């Protein structure tokens, strides 16, 4: 599963993405989230709330590998959320460009 963020991403949009993944039963699949062309104005508390929600989803069943691509400007504010997700029992890596992320996620078992 690949998701690409372009332009500003709001909390409501990201919540809708999480809802769609949960409803589709996609949590166990390989996922690549490419946020390299995205941005957000969400305050830190909203980003952390999303991280808590994503971490809670790990209790519902196995989680598939996750590759995340972020622009340098967002690396720090998203660092805590990504750290929360890294604690899951699944392969996860953060990348600065999508090609390397696609290569890595494709090399993992489906």
Buried (B, 14 or more C-beta within 10 A) or exposed (E): BEBEBEEEBEBEBBBEBBEEBEEEEEBBBBBBBBBBEBBBEBEEEBBBBBBEEBBEBBEEEEBBBBBBBBBEEBEEBBEEBBEBBBEBEBBBBBBEEBEEBBEBBEEEEE
